[in-house]
Amino acid sequence: MNADQRVLIIIPAWNEAASIADVIAEVRDELPAYDVLVVNDGSTDETERMALNAGARVVSLPYNLGVGGAMRLGYRYADENDYDVAIQLDADGQHDPRYVPKLIDGLGEAQLVLGARFAGEGDYQVRGPRRWAMNLLSGVLSRMAKTRLDDTTSGFRACDREIIKMFAQWYPVEYLGDTVETLVRVIRLGHPVGQVPVAMRPRAAGTPSKSPIKAAVYLGRAMITLLLAINRR
């Protein structure tokens, strides 16, 4: 990590008023030299006010676009303000900011680095159709990237200046586009991708879905997303 590099932490947030202030406070404590941008994705609760009160920079979308739309705005902000590194971090407290320096160190060998939940750090588990989909996606994308990628749907990521510019101009808003389709695009253009093992924490607020039906739907949609991404030019 070059001390002169400018780093932006991008936090997409949709109705995360219950957790956003604590997430920002932890990031500022752990990473005081880095800037924090919250992209308020059309929240109908107090997310925007809580983020501003916590000291983050905030840009707000007029209505909910989903994580892809929010991240596209975040990368445009990073590009227009000449950041060298961008880090994507969730607003629900699951991503531990203490791993951010390791993600940035990984940029020495790759231009996009994933925080991998299944690479030997922590005890995060996913079972059933959702896990099958993740394994298949990781197998296919590892072959394409010619390196092992254990967690291709991770939203905990770091990228360098060249990838920031790309994502500022092109970033899909479709389901899983922010993870699977962006990876396919980066790999196809010949940019090296790497990973760093990370431990995932429980959500600070809200309840994750464990419905078997939703898991099966996830499997089907993940496969469709992968096929479309691979065949899209």
N, C-alpha and C positions, 0 to 999 in steps of 0.2 A: 504493500500500500504506500503510495506516494503521499507525503504529508501535504503537498500542494493541491492534491486532487479535491475537487468539490463534489460532495456526496449529498444526494437527496433521498430521503426516506419517503416513499409514496404510500399512503394508507387510503385505499378505497373504503368508503363507509356508507352503509345504507341502514338507517334506523339503529345506530349503535350507541345511542346516548348513554346506555347503562355501563359501557366499557371504555368508550373512546378516551375519556380524560385520563384514566389509569394507564392505558396503553401509551399515550403521548408522554405522560410523566415518566414512565419507565424508559422509554426511548431517549428522552432528554437527559435522564440520569446516567444511562449507560453509554450514550453516544453524544456527548455535549457539543462536539465539533460539527455535527451533521445537521442539515436543515430538515424540517419535517413538513410535509405537505399532506393535508387531508383533502381528498376529493369527495365532497358530500354529494352522494349519488341520488339526489331528489328525496332526501329523507323527510318524513312527515313528523318526526319527533324533534328533540332538542340537540341532535348530533352537531349541527353547525355551531350553535352557541357554546356547547360544551367543549368543542375542539378549539374555538377561538379563545375561550377562557383559560384553556390549558396551555396556550402559547403557541399553537401550531399556525402555520399559514393554511388558509382554507380557500378552495375554489368550489363553487356549487353548481351542479347541473339543475336545470329547472324541473326535470322529472327523471324518474329512475330509468337508467339505460342498462343496468347490469354491470358486472365487474369489468367487462371488456370495454364498454364505453367510458367508464370512470378511469380505467388505466390509460386509455388513449389520451384523455385530457391530461393526466398526470405526466405522461411522456412528452406531450407537447410543451407543458410547462418546463420540464427538465431541459428540453432542447432549446427553447427560446431563452432560457436563463443560463445556458452554457455549463450545465453540470457534466462532470466527467463520469460519474457513476450514479446509477439509480438502483434503489433497493425497493422491492415490493413487499409489503408487510400487512397482514390482515388486522382488522380493527377489533377482532373478538378476543384478543389476548393469547391465541394459540401459538403465535410465533414469538420465540424468545429472542429479544434483540441482542443478547450476548453472543449469538452466532453470526451476527452481521460482519464483524471483522474477518471471520473465517470465509464467509462468502466472498468478501472483497479480495482476500488473499488468493482465492481460487481464480480470480480474473487474470492472474499472471499466466495461466495456461489456457484459459477459455475466455470467450467473450460473453457467454451467458452461463451463469452458475445456478444450479437448483439446490435448494435446501431439501435433502432427501430424508423422508421420515422412515424409510424401510432399509436404510443402509447400515444398521448396526448401532445406532444411537437411540436410547430411550426404548419405551415399550408400546408405542402406538400401534394399534391393531385395527385392521379392517377385514371383514369376513364376507363370504357369500359372493353374489354376483358383482358387487362393487369391487371386491378384491380381484375377481377373475378379470374384470375389465382393466383394472390398473396393471395387472401382470401382463396382459396381452399388449396393452399400449406400450409398456416399458420394454417388452421384448422387441416389438417392431421398431420402435424409435431408437433403441440401443444399436440395432443392426444398421439403421440408416446413419447414425452418428459415429459408428465404429468405436464406441466406448460404452461402458456400462452405465445405464441410467435406471435407477431403482424406483424413481418416484416422479414420473413425467407429468402428473397432474398437480404437483406442488405449486402453490401460489407464493411461496417464500423464495424470492429470486434476486439475483444481482446481475446487472449488465453494464457494459462499457459504453463509451461515447458513440461508437458506430452503431450499436444496437439501439441506443436511445433515439438516434436520428431516424433509424428505420421504423421503430415503433411509433414515433411521432407522426409519421406519414401513413403508416399502415398498421392497424391493430384491429383484429376482428371482434365484433360485438356478439357473435352467435354463441350458443351454449358450448362450453369447453374450448371456444376459440382462443381465449386468453391463455390456455395452457397447451393443449394439443396442437392447435393450428399454428400458434406462434413458434412452437418447437420445430414443426415440420418446415416452416418457412426459413428459420434460422439455419437449420441443418442443410437444406437444399441449396442455400446460398453459400455454403462452404464455411460458415463461421463455427469455430470449435465450441462445443458445449461440455460442461463438466458438472460435477455434483459435490456437495459437502454433506456428510451425515449430520442431521439435526434431530433433537428430541422435540416432540410435539406436546404442548400442554393442553389441559382441558380448557374449554371455552370459559371466559370470564363471565359471560352472560348469554342468555338464550339457550335453546335446547336443540341439539343436532337431531336430524331425522334418522330413525333406524327402521323404517318401514321396509319389509321385504319387497313389496311391490315397487316402491320408489327405487330400491337397489337394482331390481331387474330392469326397470326403465332406464336407469343410469347406464347399465351394461349395453343395452341396445343403442342408446343415443351416443355413447362413447365410440362404438364401432362405426356408426354412420359418420360421426365427426371425423374419425381417422381416415375413412375411405374418401370422404370429400376433400379433406386436406391434402391427401397424397395425390389425388387426381386433379386438384385445382391448379391452374397455371397462373 
